[in-house]
Amino acid sequence: MNPLKRAISADGSVVASAVDATALVGKIEACHKPSAVVTAALGRLAVGASLMGYGLKNADDALTLRVEGDGPIGSMVAVADSHGNVKCYADQYIVEIPLNDNGKLDVGGAVGEGTLSVIKDMGLKEPYVGTIPLVSGEIAEDIANYYAVSEQIPTVLSLGVLVAPDLTVKQAGGFLIQLLPFADEACIPVLEKNLAAMPSVTQMLEDGLTAEDIVMRCLDGLEPNLLDEAEVDYVCDCSRERTSRILVSIGEKDLRELADAGESIEVCCHFCNKKYEFTPDEILGLIKK
């Protein structure tokens, strides 16, 4: 269960979402078996994508976050639908680097310098793509900076993943606060006071707070009302049919070479590691189609 709650201030100035994504990030760890710092980095990206995806307007809209860094993780990708469901992968899953100066997992060091791209597929001819330089590699700060630079939306984003010594996910979640157009600036000092008094997301989850508790705490003093809620999850929509279409896209020449080799090929999904096997006869059948 990964409850996501969204609330709005009484005057409509501010909207906030919060999610307890512990089980979701646990699935990422179980699927990809990453080292602790990669679990933290990929988990943060997935939770951020889930919160952003849930804010999309149309049912078929989708959002992709791509981090291209020069650190040992390489690139990371998270894809979310409008229901907040998400899937993700990284170039490198095993990264061992020292803790940062605060004694925490050094996500910024593992990601390095590079870019964050936000790709929104909203059913138009071409998806919207916005790319900005990473400001820290810590993910939350980078996404908040994207909103400020590319969409001019004042945004606060907090993401956290607490990894246990046995590499399982102990707590994971996040919250997103955004000022709506023409918001009354009187709400800003209230939000700043709330944020200053709030511990980390993982600490709040450790203390037993729910996603609803967190979202209401974000908007405390602004007479918040619960807007809507959802259950989000780690969901991969790969299938044999979709994999067949990907194979067809490489072209007849390459498909014929694969078939002429006389051996079955195996195609593995980056997001869930499910494997699809195609025999030479099946590959020839794709050429005929």
C-alpha positions as CSV (number, residue, x, y, z in Angstrom):
1,M,0.0,0.0,0.0
2,N,1.4,3.4,-1.1
3,P,-1.1,6.0,-0.2
4,L,-0.9,9.4,-1.9
5,K,-3.0,12.3,-0.5
6,R,-3.5,15.8,-2.1
7,A,-4.9,18.8,-0.3
8,I,-5.5,22.5,-1.1
9,S,-5.6,25.6,1.1
10,A,-9.0,27.1,1.8
11,D,-8.3,30.1,-0.4
12,G,-7.0,28.0,-3.3
13,S,-3.6,29.5,-3.2
14,V,-1.5,26.4,-2.4
15,V,-1.8,22.7,-3.3
16,A,0.2,20.0,-1.6
17,S,0.7,16.2,-2.2
18,A,2.3,13.6,0.0
19,V,3.0,9.9,-0.4
20,D,4.2,7.1,1.7
21,A,6.0,5.1,-0.9
22,T,7.8,2.6,1.3
23,A,6.3,-0.4,-0.4
24,L,6.9,1.1,-3.9
25,V,10.6,1.7,-3.3
26,G,10.8,-1.7,-1.7
27,K,9.7,-3.2,-5.0
28,I,12.5,-1.2,-6.8
29,E,15.0,-2.7,-4.4
30,A,13.6,-6.2,-4.8
31,C,13.6,-5.9,-8.6
32,H,16.9,-4.3,-9.3
33,K,19.0,-5.3,-6.2
34,P,20.9,-2.0,-6.1
35,S,23.4,-0.9,-3.5
36,A,22.2,1.4,-0.8
37,V,23.1,4.7,-2.4
38,V,21.5,3.7,-5.7
39,T,18.3,2.6,-3.9
40,A,18.2,6.1,-2.4
41,A,18.8,7.9,-5.7
42,L,16.5,5.8,-7.8
43,G,13.9,5.8,-5.0
44,R,13.9,9.5,-4.8
45,L,13.6,9.9,-8.5
46,A,10.7,7.4,-8.6
47,V,8.8,9.1,-5.8
48,G,9.3,12.5,-7.4
49,A,8.0,11.2,-10.7
50,S,5.0,9.7,-8.9
51,L,4.1,13.0,-7.3
52,M,4.6,14.9,-10.5
53,G,2.7,12.3,-12.6
54,Y,-0.3,12.4,-10.3
55,G,-0.6,16.1,-11.1
56,L,-1.1,15.5,-14.9
57,K,-4.5,16.5,-16.2
58,N,-5.5,13.7,-18.6
59,A,-5.8,10.0,-17.9
60,D,-3.5,9.0,-20.7
61,D,-0.8,11.6,-20.0
62,A,2.7,10.3,-18.9
63,L,5.8,11.9,-17.5
64,T,9.4,10.8,-17.7
65,L,12.3,12.1,-15.6
66,R,15.8,11.4,-17.0
67,V,18.9,12.2,-15.0
68,E,22.1,12.2,-17.0
69,G,25.0,12.5,-14.5
70,D,28.8,12.0,-14.7
71,G,28.8,10.1,-11.4
72,P,29.2,6.3,-11.1
73,I,25.4,5.7,-11.4
74,G,25.4,7.1,-14.9
75,S,21.8,7.8,-16.1
76,M,18.5,7.1,-14.3
77,V,15.0,7.1,-15.8
78,A,11.6,7.1,-14.0
79,V,8.3,7.0,-15.9
80,A,5.0,7.9,-14.2
81,D,1.4,7.8,-15.4
82,S,-1.4,10.2,-14.4
83,H,-2.4,7.9,-11.5
84,G,1.0,8.2,-9.9
85,N,2.2,4.7,-10.8
86,V,5.8,4.6,-11.7
87,K,8.6,2.4,-13.1
88,C,12.4,3.1,-13.3
89,Y,15.9,1.9,-14.1
90,A,19.5,3.0,-13.8
91,D,22.7,2.4,-15.8
92,Q,24.6,1.1,-12.8
93,Y,23.0,-0.6,-9.8
94,I,26.1,-1.3,-7.7
95,V,27.9,1.8,-6.5
96,E,30.0,2.0,-3.4
97,I,31.2,5.5,-2.3
98,P,31.9,7.0,1.1
99,L,29.1,8.7,3.1
100,N,28.8,12.5,2.7
101,D,30.0,15.0,5.3
102,N,26.7,14.6,7.2
103,G,27.2,10.9,7.5
104,K,24.4,10.2,5.0
105,L,24.3,8.3,1.7
106,D,26.0,10.5,-0.8
107,V,23.3,10.6,-3.6
108,G,24.8,13.8,-5.0
109,G,28.2,12.2,-5.3
110,A,26.8,9.1,-6.9
111,V,24.8,11.1,-9.5
112,G,27.5,13.8,-10.2
113,E,27.1,16.8,-12.5
114,G,24.8,16.7,-15.5
115,T,21.3,17.4,-16.5
116,L,17.7,16.7,-15.6
117,S,15.2,16.3,-18.4
118,V,11.4,16.3,-17.8
119,I,9.4,14.8,-20.7
120,K,5.6,15.2,-20.7
121,D,3.6,13.1,-23.2
122,M,0.2,14.7,-23.3
123,G,-1.1,13.2,-26.5
124,L,0.2,15.9,-28.8
125,K,2.3,15.3,-31.9
126,E,5.5,15.8,-30.0
127,P,6.1,15.5,-26.2
128,Y,7.1,18.5,-24.2
129,V,10.8,18.3,-23.2
130,G,12.5,20.6,-20.6
131,T,16.2,20.1,-19.8
132,I,18.1,22.0,-17.1
133,P,21.5,21.5,-15.4
134,L,21.5,19.6,-12.1
135,V,22.0,21.9,-9.2
136,S,23.0,19.3,-6.6
137,G,22.3,15.8,-7.9
138,E,20.2,15.2,-4.7
139,I,17.1,14.9,-6.9
140,A,14.5,16.9,-4.9
141,E,16.4,20.2,-5.2
142,D,16.9,19.5,-8.9
143,I,13.2,18.9,-9.6
144,A,12.2,22.0,-7.6
145,N,14.6,24.0,-9.6
146,Y,13.1,22.7,-12.8
147,Y,9.7,24.0,-11.8
148,A,11.1,27.4,-10.9
149,V,13.2,27.7,-14.1
150,S,11.1,26.0,-16.8
151,E,7.5,26.4,-15.5
152,Q,7.8,29.4,-13.2
153,I,5.9,27.6,-10.4
154,P,7.2,28.2,-6.9
155,T,7.7,24.7,-5.6
156,V,8.9,22.9,-2.5
157,L,9.8,19.2,-2.9
158,S,11.1,16.9,-0.2
159,L,12.1,13.3,-1.0
160,G,13.5,10.6,1.3
161,V,14.6,7.0,1.3
162,L,15.8,5.3,4.4
163,V,17.8,2.1,3.7
164,A,18.3,-0.5,6.4
165,P,21.7,-2.2,7.0
166,D,20.4,-5.3,5.2
167,L,19.7,-3.0,2.1
168,T,16.0,-3.3,2.4
169,V,13.9,-0.1,2.4
170,K,12.8,1.0,5.8
171,Q,10.9,4.2,4.9
172,A,10.4,6.1,1.7
173,G,8.2,9.0,0.7
174,G,7.9,12.6,-0.2
175,F,5.8,15.8,-0.4
176,L,5.3,18.4,-3.1
177,I,4.0,21.9,-2.3
178,Q,3.2,24.4,-5.1
179,L,1.8,27.9,-5.2
180,L,-1.0,28.3,-7.7
181,P,-1.2,31.3,-10.1
182,F,-2.2,34.5,-8.4
183,A,-1.6,33.0,-5.0
184,D,-1.9,35.3,-2.0
185,E,1.7,35.9,-0.9
186,A,0.5,36.0,2.7
187,C,0.7,32.2,2.6
188,I,4.4,32.1,2.1
189,P,5.5,33.0,5.7
190,V,3.0,30.3,6.9
191,L,4.5,27.7,4.6
192,E,8.1,28.7,5.6
193,K,7.2,28.3,9.3
194,N,5.7,24.9,8.7
195,L,8.7,23.7,6.7
196,A,11.1,25.0,9.3
197,A,9.3,22.9,12.0
198,M,9.1,19.7,10.0
199,P,11.7,16.9,10.2
200,S,12.7,14.8,7.2
201,V,10.1,12.8,5.4
202,T,11.6,9.5,6.5
203,Q,11.7,10.7,10.1
204,M,8.0,11.6,10.0
205,L,7.2,8.2,8.5
206,E,9.3,6.6,11.3
207,D,7.3,8.6,13.8
208,G,4.1,7.0,12.5
209,L,2.8,9.9,10.5
210,T,0.6,9.0,7.5
211,A,0.6,10.7,4.1
212,E,-2.5,12.6,5.1
213,D,-0.8,13.7,8.3
214,I,2.1,15.0,6.3
215,V,0.1,16.9,3.7
216,M,-2.0,18.5,6.4
217,R,1.1,19.5,8.3
218,C,2.5,21.1,5.1
219,L,-0.6,23.4,4.9
220,D,-1.2,23.9,8.6
221,G,-2.6,27.3,9.3
222,L,-4.1,27.6,5.8
223,E,-7.3,25.7,6.6
224,P,-6.5,22.8,4.2
225,N,-9.1,20.5,2.7
226,L,-8.3,17.0,1.4
227,L,-8.7,17.3,-2.4
228,D,-8.3,13.6,-3.5
229,E,-6.3,10.5,-2.8
230,A,-4.9,7.4,-4.6
231,E,-2.9,4.2,-4.1
232,V,0.2,4.3,-6.2
233,D,2.6,1.5,-7.0
234,Y,5.6,0.2,-9.0
235,V,4.0,-0.9,-12.3
236,C,5.7,-2.1,-15.4
237,D,3.4,-2.3,-18.5
238,C,5.8,-4.3,-20.7
239,S,4.3,-7.2,-22.7
240,R,5.3,-9.7,-25.4
241,E,3.3,-7.6,-27.9
242,R,5.1,-4.4,-27.0
243,T,8.5,-6.1,-27.1
244,S,7.6,-7.5,-30.6
245,R,6.9,-3.9,-31.8
246,I,10.3,-2.8,-30.5
247,L,12.0,-5.6,-32.4
248,V,10.1,-4.7,-35.6
249,S,11.4,-1.1,-35.2
250,I,15.0,-2.2,-35.7
251,G,14.3,-3.0,-39.4
252,E,14.0,-6.0,-41.7
253,K,17.8,-6.2,-42.4
254,D,18.7,-6.6,-38.7
255,L,15.8,-8.9,-38.0
256,R,16.8,-11.2,-40.8
257,E,20.4,-11.3,-39.5
258,L,19.1,-12.4,-36.1
259,A,16.9,-15.1,-37.7
260,D,19.7,-16.3,-39.9
261,A,21.9,-16.8,-36.9
262,G,19.7,-19.8,-36.1
263,E,19.4,-19.1,-32.4
264,S,16.7,-17.8,-30.1
265,I,17.2,-14.3,-28.8
266,E,16.2,-13.0,-25.4
267,V,14.9,-9.4,-24.8
268,C,15.0,-8.1,-21.2
269,C,12.8,-5.3,-19.9
270,H,15.0,-2.6,-18.3
271,F,12.2,-1.7,-15.9
272,C,11.2,-5.0,-14.4
273,N,13.8,-7.5,-15.7
274,K,11.2,-9.7,-17.3
275,K,12.6,-11.7,-20.2
276,Y,11.0,-12.4,-23.6
277,E,12.4,-15.2,-25.8
278,F,11.9,-15.2,-29.6
279,T,12.8,-18.1,-31.8
280,P,14.2,-17.7,-35.4
281,D,10.8,-18.7,-36.8
282,E,9.1,-16.0,-34.6
283,I,11.6,-13.4,-35.8
284,L,10.8,-14.3,-39.4
285,G,7.1,-14.0,-38.6
286,L,7.8,-10.4,-37.4
287,I,9.4,-9.6,-40.8
288,K,6.3,-10.9,-42.6
289,K,4.1,-8.7,-40.5
